[in-house]
């Protein structure tokens, strides 16, 4: 019988701080069955657009639908890869350029599973989770809806 993991809250308001990332990593030192961690940090870029440079992204989501999609991605990743644990956090609200908006942290006894699971999870999030990003451009209040690539 496959284990079903409990639903975990994914969304956080504002940027994901380096301190939060650091504490998450440190909290796994006592889990000695882990041999590898893979971490993905999505950072806001200052892309050039027709109306200026991106100063940040304002994220919104259909939270209930998105949380369900995140849970399905977690369950699929646990069934496909040999993982010990997994954490996913995504920002909501305005995230300035240079700040972190997505933190995916997977742990496994072995590195290959950690690497592959991390990539799988990020690609699934981009393809299947109803999160919307409004790229804020310049100082005049212009924006462009972000496209996932």
Beta strands, then each sheet from edge to edge (+ up, - down):
strand 1: 11-13
strand 2: 36-43
strand 3: 48-49
strand 4: 52-61
strand 5: 85-96
strand 6: 100-108
strand 7: 131-137
strand 8: 142-145
sheet 1: 1+ 5+ 4- 3+
sheet 2: 1+ 5+ 6- 2+
sheet 3: 1+ 5+ 4- 7+ 8-
end
